[in-house]
Amino acid sequence: MNPSPTFTDALGQYHAAAPDARIVCLVPSITELLCELGLAGRLVGRTGFCIHPQDIVAAIPKVGGTKDVNIDKIRKLAPTHVVVNIDENEKPTVDRLAEFVPHVVVTHPNAPRDNLDLARLMGGIFGAEDAAERWCAAFEQEYAALKALPPGPARTVLYCIWQDPWMTVSGETYIASMLAELGWQVPQLGKGERYPRFEWSQALVDGLDAVLLSTEPYRFTEEHADALEKQLGIPVYLVDGEMMSWYGSRALEGLRYLRRLREMLETY
């Protein structure tokens, strides 16, 4: 007999196939992916930020946020598996969950093509391998369409995720990797931080081609973009944070969004 397959998560932990799993997912974009793969019926808990697809997740119990997880609620749901993410969930919380949840599946996509491994990991563990392969084929098609574009000019863009204090992303993040698919780079600010704080200066602005204000986690608006553009004197654009930062099933639409974003910046 062939041994049962195992699947390896971001920490190198092995997980056996578990098609009858009871899943709590603490990662909004992966909750959406699990639903995309037809696994909504296996989800017994989600965070309040797991809002897509709205009509499906509405029936799944909430267990707090990505940072402020309600441990007692999860314990009562008796999951066999909890899906977490290195960036989105706190390690002390994950350690507490590991005390009573048999399987903690750790994820950490850092680039668009990491979504292929992510989809196969979720599909493999939870018995949706065929759906995962169909999704991967669709991803490859969208990725090929993006790479088929003629090379554009290299640009340096500052991607802002917060104000008061102002915060951006480092080059080691998923968002920066999305921008890199267009040949764009982010300035290296801070000291090795993934999401460094920064202060505006003329030297910083002089090194930028544009500023991108994300609609999440801070709710930047067109009014913010207009006001900052007048202040800085360089192009400032509002961008859809979900398209840029949500891996999983949203990454398909994210690749299409990148093509539109490049067209937008080519007009200035």
C-alpha positions in Angstrom: 0.0 0.0 0.0 1.2 3.5 -0.7 1.6 5.7 2.4 -1.0 8.4 2.9 0.2 11.7 1.5 1.4 14.5 3.9 1.5 18.2 3.2 4.0 20.7 4.6 3.1 24.1 6.0 5.2 27.3 6.3 7.0 26.0 9.4 7.9 22.7 7.8 5.2 20.8 9.8 3.7 17.8 8.2 -0.1 17.4 8.0 -1.9 14.3 6.9 -5.0 14.5 4.7 -8.1 15.2 6.8 -11.2 15.5 4.6 -13.4 15.4 7.6 -11.6 18.2 9.5 -13.4 20.8 11.6 -11.6 24.0 10.7 -11.2 27.4 12.4 -9.5 29.9 10.1 -8.0 33.0 11.6 -6.8 34.4 8.2 -9.5 36.4 6.2 -8.0 35.8 2.8 -7.6 32.1 3.5 -11.2 31.8 4.7 -12.2 33.1 1.3 -9.9 30.6 -0.4 -11.3 27.7 1.6 -14.8 28.7 0.5 -13.6 29.0 -3.1 -12.3 25.4 -2.9 -15.7 24.2 -1.7 -14.7 23.7 1.9 -17.2 26.1 3.6 -19.0 23.2 5.2 -15.8 22.3 7.1 -15.4 25.8 8.6 -16.7 26.0 12.2 -15.1 29.3 13.1 -13.7 32.5 11.6 -12.5 36.0 12.6 -14.8 39.0 12.3 -12.5 40.2 9.5 -13.2 37.1 7.4 -15.9 38.9 5.4 -15.7 37.2 2.0 -17.7 35.6 0.5 -20.3 37.5 2.6 -23.3 35.2 1.9 -21.4 32.1 3.0 -19.3 33.3 5.9 -22.4 34.9 7.6 -23.4 31.5 8.9 -19.9 30.7 10.3 -19.4 31.6 14.0 -17.0 34.5 14.8 -14.1 33.9 17.2 -12.8 37.5 17.6 -10.2 39.2 15.4 -6.9 38.2 13.9 -5.0 39.6 16.9 -7.6 39.4 19.7 -8.7 35.8 19.3 -11.3 34.5 21.7 -9.6 31.3 22.9 -12.6 30.0 24.9 -14.9 30.3 21.9 -12.5 28.3 19.8 -12.2 25.6 22.5 -15.9 25.2 22.6 -16.0 24.7 18.8 -13.7 21.8 19.2 -11.8 22.2 15.9 -9.4 19.6 14.6 -7.4 22.2 12.6 -6.7 25.9 13.0 -5.3 27.8 10.0 -3.0 30.8 11.0 -0.6 33.1 9.3 2.8 34.3 10.5 2.1 38.0 9.7 -1.6 38.2 10.8 -1.7 36.2 14.0 0.2 36.6 17.3 2.6 33.7 18.2 1.5 33.6 21.9 -2.1 33.1 20.7 -1.0 30.4 18.3 1.0 28.7 21.1 -2.1 28.6 23.3 -4.2 27.1 20.5 -1.7 24.4 20.0 -2.3 23.2 23.5 -5.7 21.9 22.6 -6.1 22.0 18.9 -4.6 18.8 17.3 -3.4 20.5 14.1 -2.2 24.1 13.7 -1.6 24.8 10.0 0.8 27.8 9.6 0.9 29.8 6.4 3.2 32.6 5.1 2.8 33.6 1.5 5.3 36.3 0.6 4.9 36.5 -3.2 2.1 36.1 -5.7 3.3 32.6 -6.9 3.3 31.4 -3.3 -0.5 31.2 -3.8 0.0 28.0 -5.8 1.6 26.2 -2.8 -1.1 27.8 -0.5 -4.0 26.5 -2.6 -2.4 23.0 -2.9 -1.7 23.0 0.9 -5.4 23.8 1.7 -6.8 21.5 -1.0 -4.4 18.7 0.0 -5.1 18.7 3.7 -8.8 19.2 3.5 -9.7 17.0 0.6 -10.2 19.5 -2.2 -7.2 18.7 -4.4 -9.1 18.8 -7.7 -10.6 22.2 -6.9 -7.1 23.4 -5.9 -5.6 22.3 -9.2 -8.4 24.0 -11.1 -7.7 27.2 -9.2 -3.9 26.9 -9.8 -4.5 26.5 -13.5 -6.6 29.7 -13.5 -3.9 31.5 -11.6 -1.2 30.4 -14.0 -3.4 31.8 -16.9 -3.8 35.2 -15.2 -0.1 35.3 -14.3 0.9 34.6 -17.8 -1.3 37.4 -19.0 0.5 39.8 -16.6 4.0 38.7 -17.6 3.0 39.0 -21.3 2.8 42.8 -20.9 5.8 44.6 -22.4 8.2 45.8 -19.8 7.3 49.2 -18.3 9.6 51.8 -16.7 11.1 51.0 -13.3 9.4 53.0 -10.6 9.8 53.7 -6.9 6.5 53.9 -5.1 5.7 54.4 -1.4 2.8 52.2 -0.4 1.1 53.7 2.7 -0.9 51.5 5.0 -1.5 53.9 8.0 -1.2 57.5 9.1 -0.8 58.9 12.6 1.8 57.4 12.5 2.6 57.0 8.9 3.5 53.4 8.0 4.6 51.6 4.9 5.7 48.2 3.7 9.2 46.8 3.4 10.5 45.0 0.3 10.1 41.6 2.1 6.3 41.8 2.2 3.6 40.3 -0.1 2.5 43.8 -1.2 6.1 44.7 -2.3 6.3 41.4 -4.2 3.0 42.3 -6.0 4.5 45.7 -7.0 7.7 44.0 -8.1 5.7 42.1 -10.7 5.3 45.5 -12.4 9.0 46.3 -12.0 8.3 48.7 -9.2 10.1 48.9 -5.9 9.4 50.4 -2.5 12.0 52.5 -0.6 13.7 50.7 2.2 12.7 52.6 5.3 13.2 51.5 9.0 15.6 49.0 10.3 14.6 45.6 9.1 10.9 46.1 10.0 8.3 44.6 7.7 5.9 47.5 8.3 8.1 50.5 9.2 7.0 53.9 10.4 8.3 56.9 8.6 8.2 60.7 8.5 7.8 62.8 5.3 10.9 64.7 4.1 11.8 66.3 0.9 14.6 63.8 0.4 12.1 61.0 0.6 9.7 62.6 -1.8 12.5 63.4 -4.3 13.2 59.7 -4.6 9.6 58.7 -5.4 7.7 58.4 -8.6 4.3 58.1 -6.8 2.6 57.4 -3.5 0.0 54.7 -3.2 -2.6 55.0 -0.3 -4.2 51.7 0.5 -7.9 51.3 1.4 -6.8 48.9 4.2 -6.0 48.5 7.0 -6.3 52.3 7.3 -9.3 53.5 5.4 -7.6 56.0 3.1 -10.0 57.8 0.7 -9.8 59.8 -2.5 -9.9 62.9 -0.3 -6.8 61.8 1.5 -5.1 61.2 -1.9 -6.1 64.6 -3.3 -4.9 66.4 -0.2 -1.5 64.6 0.0 -0.9 65.1 -3.7 -1.3 68.9 -3.3 1.1 68.7 -0.3 3.8 66.6 -1.9 3.6 67.7 -5.5 3.9 64.2 -6.9 1.2 61.7 -8.0 -0.8 60.1 -5.2 -3.2 57.3 -6.0 -5.8 55.4 -3.9 -5.4 51.6 -4.3 -7.6 48.7 -3.3 -5.9 47.1 -0.3 -7.6 43.8 -0.7 -6.4 43.5 -4.3 -2.8 44.2 -3.2 -2.6 42.3 0.0 -5.1 39.4 0.1 -3.5 36.2 -1.1 -5.6 33.1 -1.6 -8.5 33.2 -4.1 -8.4 37.1 -4.2 -5.0 36.8 -5.8 -6.6 36.0 -9.1 -8.4 39.3 -9.2 -5.3 40.9 -7.7 -3.3 40.0 -10.8 -5.9 41.6 -13.0 -5.8 44.7 -10.8 -2.0 45.0 -11.2 -2.5 45.3 -15.0 -5.1 48.1 -14.4 -2.8 49.8 -11.8 0.1 49.9 -14.3 -2.2 51.5 -16.9 -3.2 54.1 -14.4 0.3 55.1 -13.5 1.4 55.1 -17.2 -0.9 58.1 -17.8 1.0 60.6 -15.7 
